[in-house]
Amino acid sequence: MATPSALPVRSIHIAPAPLQELGGSSVWSKRHVPVVLELDGRPVTARLRHRGGHTRLYPKKSYELLLQDGTVLHWNAEYDDPSMLRNALSFHFFSRIGLPSPRTLHCDAYWNGHPIGLYLEIEAVDARFFAQRGIDVKTLIYAVNDRAGFGLREPGTGKRKRSLTEGYEFVLGDPAAAAQLRGFIRKLHDRRGDPLKRHLQDTVDIEAYLKWLAGAVLTGNYDGFEQNYALYTRQSDDRLRVMPWDYEGTWGRDCYGMPCSGELVRLRGYNALTRRLFAFAEYRVQYRRLMEELLETEFTAAALGPVIAERHAAIAHAIARDATRKWSYAVFAEEPRRIRTYIEQRRAFLLRELQRWRRAERQGNRVAG
């Protein structure tokens, strides 16, 4: 086991009445309850509620904290991830390839003086997030479920969507943002050839989109193409940009923690915007070149191995004494090897798929890949 290293400590103090309200209400409630958060040794007035999707039903809960100065923090239990690294590693990777991504911090958490184990503190994607990075955000939209794939039809049933904004939650921006998104999606499907290309060039930051697509493909985030991302525009440039939002089902395990193959997610991902973009050879070539560069530089065991080892060692002692974890310490101890193996398998698969895609295009068939 690694030598113990001091992690930041976060302490929640909650009075009996709000504690009863939190415990008695549905885990799906959007109501916050008042708490005092001890943050870096200083008490801060805050409000707290449950957060997450299916994980709200787990014995170890995740939380959203709204601080008095407007800061929003997410405390993720990472209950399904035996490494407790996947979200943090994914956001680190996206930052490396040039996309704005939430900062993360592992911390020891306490609840009215009692330890509740290790948590991953994640910076919220909100107005403050963009202000701290000097980004003049205009509109912010969360893709909250699998209807957010830029399509016209419901996934699964194939029925026409009642609204083209189904699957999206509008966080920042004026009321026109919904109409603009509907118009974007409608034109995405109505136009062909040069009119479609002009529409894409006018409304999408294509370079940034391809970086996001490559990051989602490389990390293997199977459900990250149609949900669990954020869309934003800037005051100075109204083109859509995409950034990561929830990335625990990655690096060789799915969102329930089950092992998955390095070949699970295909080279081009899955959504309607990508399909329309790749109708044009220029963008297919641009994406392949980007992917080849990342496979050579950033997405390698040599580049990521030291990061994995350092972060794993930093939390090893806390994991060993954390009785709230779903997974054993023995499984945790093997996770760096599993993640490195995933990287090698993923690289080999994607390099083969890139070669197959190029060969298919030379033969006049651009469907492969």
N, C-alpha and C positions, 0 to 999 in steps of 0.2 A: 504493500500500500504506500502511496505517496506520503511525503512528510506533510503534516497539517499546515495549511496556509489560511490566513485569516480572510474570511469573506465579509463583505458588508452585511450589517445586521439591520433588519427592518422589523419594527414592533408595532402591532396594532393594539390599541386599547379601545374597547367597545363596552358601553354600559349595558346593563341587563335588558332595558326596554328595546333598544335597537337590535341587540343580539337576538332577542325573542322574535322581533319583526323579521329579521333576516332568516332565521331558522324556520319561522312559521309560514313565510310567503313562498310562492312557487319559485323554483330556481330560475324560471324564465322571466321573472319580474324585472322590469327596467328601473324600479325604484332604488335609489341610493339610501343608505342609512348613515347617520353621523358617526364618525370615529375620530380618534386621535392617532396619527401616524408618527412614530418616532423615527425620523429620517436622519441618518448620520449624527445621531445623538441629540437632535433637537426636535421638540414636539411641533407637529404641524396639524392644523385642523383639516379634516378631509371627509369625503363621503365615499362609501364603498357599496359595490353590488357584485353579484355573480357575473361571470362572463364565459363565453365559449359556446360551442355547439353541443354535440353529443356528450362532451366531457362534463357538462353541468350535472349529469346524473352520476358521476363518479364519486367515490367516498372522499377523495381529496379535491377540493374545489379550486377553481381559478377565479381571480377577482379583478375588477376594475376600480381604480382609486382616482378620485377627482380631488386634487389639492386646492387649497384656498386661493392660490395664485393662478389657477386655471390649468396647471399642469395635469395631464392625464397619464397615469402609469398602469400598465397591464402586468398583473402577476400570474404567470402561467405555471401550473403545477407540472406540466409536461409528463403527465401520468403514464401515457402510453409509450414514451420514448425512454428506453433503458439507459441511453447515453446522457440524456438531458442536454444534448449538444446540438441537435439537428436544426432547430429554429435559429439558434445563435450562429451556427456555422453557415447556414443559408444566407442570413442577412449580411454576415461578414463577406461571403463570396460575392453577393450582389454589389456591395460597396467596392470590392476589388475591381469589378469589371465596369464601374463607372455609373452606377445607378443609386439614387438616394434610397437609403434603407434604414429601418429603425435600429437604434443602438440597444444593446442588451447588456444585462448584468446579472450574474448569479448571486443570490443573497440568502442568508439564513433568516427565516421568518419566525416571528413569535406572535402569539395571540393571547392577550391578557396574561403575559408572562410565561405562557407554556409554548414550547417549541412545536412548530407545525411543519418543520422540514425545510428542504431546499426549494426555492422558487427561482424562476427566470423572470426578471423584471424587464419588460419590453417597452420602449418608448412608443407612445401612441402616434399614429399618423393623423395629424390635425393641423390647424393653422400655425400653432407654435412650432411644430416639426419643420414646416417650410420656412418660417421666419428665421429660425436658428441656422438655416442653410443658405439664407439669402435668396430664396426662391419666391418670386412674386406670384404666389398661387392665386388663381381666380376661382376655379371650380374644383371640388374634390368629391369623388364618388366611390363608394365601396361596392365591390362585387361580392354579395353576401350569400348567394346560393348558385346552384348549377344552371339557372336560367340566364346567367350573365355571360353567355358565350357569343354575343353579337349576332345571334341567330334570329330567325323569324318564328321558329316553332319550339314547342315544349320538348325538352329532352325526355326520352322514354316513350311518350305517347305520340309524338310527331304532330300533335294538334297545333294549330296556329295560336301564337301567344295573344292573350287579350290586350297586352300592352307591351311595346318594345322596350320599355324600361323595367319590366319584371326582372328581378334578380339584383337590382341596383338600389343602393341607399344613398341619397343625396345629402352630403354632409356640409359642404360649403358652396356658395354661389347663389345667384339670383334664380327666381322661378323659371327663367328662360332655359336654364341648364337642361331640364328634362326634355323640353321640346327640341333642343339642339341635339341631344343624344338620340332621340327618336329619328330625327332627320338624318343624322349620320348613318344609323343602322339601315334605314330605309334605302338611302342612296347606295349604300354598300352592296345591296342586293339587286337594286334596279338597274344599275349602270354596268356597262361592259366596255372593254377596249380603252381608248384614250380618255373618254369621260370618267371612267372608273379610276384610271391612273391619276388624273388631275384631282379627283375627289380625295384620294388617298394622300397625295402630296400636300394638298391644302389643309387637311384635317388631322393628320397623324404625323408625329415626329418618328419617322420610319427608322432612323438609326437607333433611337432609344427603344423603340418597340422591339427591334430585332435583338438588342442586348437583353431585354427582359425575356423574350422568347427563348434565347439561348440559355439564359440562367435557369429558367424553369425546366427546360429539357435536360440540361446537365445534372441538376440536382434531383431530377426524377420526381417532380411534384405532380403526380398524376391528375389530381383535381384542381391544379392551380391555373389551368387555362380557361376555365369557364366560371371560376369563383376564386375567392381568397386572393384577390389582387385589388389594387386601388388605381383609379383613373384620375388624372388631374390635368388642368390647363393652367397657363400662366397669363397674367395681365398683359405682358408684352408679346405673347405668342399664343394664339388660341388653339394650337394643335394639341391633340390628345397625347398624353404620355401614360405609360403603365409602370407600376412599381410593385414589388412584393409586399405581402401583407401577413400571410400565415403559412409557415413552411416547416411544420414538424413532420409531415409525412413525406420524408425525403431521405436521401443518402442510404438507400437499401432497405428501408422499412416503410410500411404504409402508415396511414393516420391512426391505425389501431395498434401499431407497433409490430405487426407481423412482417417477417422477412419477405422481400420481393426481389425479383430478378433485376439485374442491371439492364435488361432488354425490355422492361415493361413499357416504358414511355418511348414513343417513336420519335424519330429525329425532328419532325416538324410540329410536334405537339398536336393540340386539338382545339380549334375554334374557327368560327366563320371568318373573322378578320384575317387570320393567317392564310386561310384558303384563298381569299380574294386577293391578298397581297402577293401570294405566290403564283397568281395567274400571269405575272410578269417576270420574264427571265432575269431582268436587272436585279430584282429583289431576291430571287432565288440564289443568284450568284453572290450577292452581297452577304446573304445569310450563311452560305457555305463557307465563304472566306472568313467570316467572323468566327464560325464554329471551329474551323481548322486552327485559327490563331489561338482560341481559348483552350483547345485540346492540347496545344503545344506549350502553352505558357501557364495559364492560371488553373486549369482543371487537371492537375497532375498530383500524384502522391508526394512528389518532391516539394511542390509548392504548398500543398495543404497539410501534409503530414505533421510538420512542426506546430502548426496552429492547433490541430486536433490533439496532439500530445500535450501541449501546454494547457489547453483548456480542460482537458480530461484530468490532468494532474491537479489542477487548481480546485476541482470540486470533489476529488476522490475521497478525502477524509469526511466531508459533509455527507456524501452519499453513504459511506460505510456506517454512519451513526443515525441515518435517517430511517426511522421505522415506518414512515408513511409511504414508502416506495412500493410500487407494484412488482418491480423486478428485483432479483437478488444482486448482491454485489458482484458475484461471479459473472453474471451476464454483463453488468456494467463494465467490468474489467476487460472483457473481450471486444467491446464496442469500437475502440480505435482500429483494431485489426479488421473488423467487419466493414467499417466505413472506408478504409483504404482499399480493401478488396472490391467494394462497390465501385470506387473510382477507377480502378484498373479494368474491371469488367465493363463499366460504362464507356470508357475511352475506346476499348477494343470494338465494342458494338457500334458506337457512333462513327468511328473511322471506317468500318465496313459499310455502314449505311451511306456515308458520304460518297464512298467509291461507287457504290451501286447506283446512287442517284445520278452522279455524273455520267456513268456509263449508259443509264437509261435515257438521259437527255441527248446524248450523242446519237442514240438510236431513234430519236424522235418521240420518246415517251417520257413525259415529265411527271407521271403519277407516282413513280417509285419514291421511297423515302418516308 
